[in-house]
Amino acid sequence: MALAAMAAFTACSASTPASAPRKPAAPTGPEYLVFYAQGQQRQAREAVERAGGTTVGGDARLGYLTASGSGGFVEQVGADRAVVGVSPDRSIGFAANHAVAGVTARSAAFPDAGSFTKSRSGEPLAGRQWDMRMIGADRANAKVPGSRQVLVGVIDTGVDGKHPDIAPNFNRELSRNFVTDKPKDEDGDTLDGPCEVSSCKDPVDEDDDGHGTHVASTIASPINGIGIAGVAPNVQIVNIRAGQDSGYFFLKPSLDALTYAADIGVDVVNMSYYVDPWLFNCTANPADTKKQQLEQQAIITGMQRALDYARQHGVTLISALGNESVDLGNPKVDKESPGYPAGEKKVRRIDNSCIDVPAESNGVISVSALGPSGRKAIYSDYGTEQTDLAAPGGDAVDGEGAKATRSILAAAPERVLRAAGRIDAKGEPKGADVVKDCTAGPCSYYQYLDGTSMAAPHATGVAAILISRFGKPGKGGLDLSPATVEDLLYKTATPKACPTPRQYVYKTYGQTVTQECQGDTADNGFYGHGVVDAWKAATVEP
């Protein structure tokens, strides 16, 4: 979409004060996001004052005030009929139990990666991309590599915009970072670690976690004689960072990221995370305090408003389904919440009224993960109401033993691999989970990861192909309504029936896990409307 014409747009636009005072009063305590019912902004402001708090800002587009208060402020303001949710304006949140980064392959468990590769033409590491062959992306690349007018937003931990296999498609001018690194948590334990820059706000072309870089690479690594090719190797990547170095996310950066994507004309966003601290958000769980209930109400309400805002502005929304091996239509127990601060987790009984955000939010296309055999990955969440599409996400144990090369290979920041001890002092990989390519110019690195986080960007890349083909000239580029993109994704997906018997038994490491698939071939809990197909997207008739 827009290039230089939008380069002057600043991050400040993502948090426009809602009739804020000319000179905001000094904060009176910790800050909170106070979400109010439609048309109830004034009443909410008055409720803040009655609770002894101070309004310091807000965003009228999403219907919330930013307010500070102390003592029993949350419970008191939350009791007002004008208020529908109250969340701490924490500086951090968390990415799907840090496993949203997939199941990182460890070298000790895996044989030589070369044992799983095939000789193929194309980019140097194309033989290792079973995922691209599964969805026909290797053929689609030559026919519809994607339009430079299509912007793909990666809402994640950041993107290494200097990586040789991302840089040609990285839009630095439009990229933004909505988080500030936090070296230690409230208890003094290491969180993000030392800040890399004096402001603790990383440049827009850095990723100190690696997750966002992997996602971006799967979507749009270019055809340049280096490493791999993404699903749509000619579209542009916009880093819209909402996650910390440590892999945590939270509500406010997610809201800012979605509204920013909408305002600059991004076509499709990839969201491979959930908004913490709650894996499942319940509005009135008796196991939670009133303050915790209000926070979950705020997450559900605030994210839905931001998602609606983005969709109304032409942004197609794609999310990872989750890595808990849970039937999201019939969840029983949540042992992961609240995931922050550390040590706060408790065991809660839950039901289908509790939702994973944004995967189960309205208007979001959620993607389950497949292993190389085509089966649903053992870790992937599922559910007839929740699974919209399936895509390769990797499964190291999909077969005899475990192999790194059953996972998804994509770009990795060298600095992250070095810090994690995955490459040695000379820059050589220490195991089969990391691959080095020095075919053309400077060496670049790639890593095998598993996760629905790896599945979602395959669907995002296919959406980018569809927008490239069917988008019409619009605000600075090509526009295609999210409803149309969704219909085309379903139309071009390859239907896949539930396994027989429907109660599929996974066998790994001497243990068995049974998961039941419900629904018919056209739409079921394991595969949704089917497996995304880049080749069909590149060739389907309108």
Buried (B, 14 or more C-beta within 10 A) or exposed (E): BBBEEBEEBEBEEBBBBBEBEEEBEEBBBBBBBBBBBEEBBEBBBBBBBEBBBBBBBBBEBBBBBBBBBEEBBBBBBBEBEBBBBBBBBBBBBBBBBBBBBBBBBBBEBBBEBEEBBEEBEBBBBBBBBBBBBBBBBBBBBEBBBBBBBBBBBBBBBBBBBBBBBBBBBBBBBBBBBBBBBBEEBEEEEEBBBEBBEEEBBBBBBBBBBBBBBBBBBBBBBBBBBBBBBBBBBBBBBBBBBBBBBBBBBBBBBBBBBBBBBBBBBBBBBBBBBBBBBBBBBBBEBEBBEBBBBBBBBBBBBBBBBBBBBBBEBBBBBBBBBBBBBBBBBBBEEBEBBBBBBEEEBEEBEBEBEBBBBBBBBEBBBBBBBBBBEBBBBBBBBBBBEBBBBBBBBBBBBBBEEBBBBBBBBBBBBBBBBBEBEBBEEEEEBEBBBBBBBEEBEEBBBBBBBBBBBBBBBBBBBBBBBBBBBBBEEBBBBBBBBBEBBBEBBBBBBBBBBBBEEBEBEBEBEEEEEEBBBBBEEEBBBBBBBBBBBBBBBBBBEE
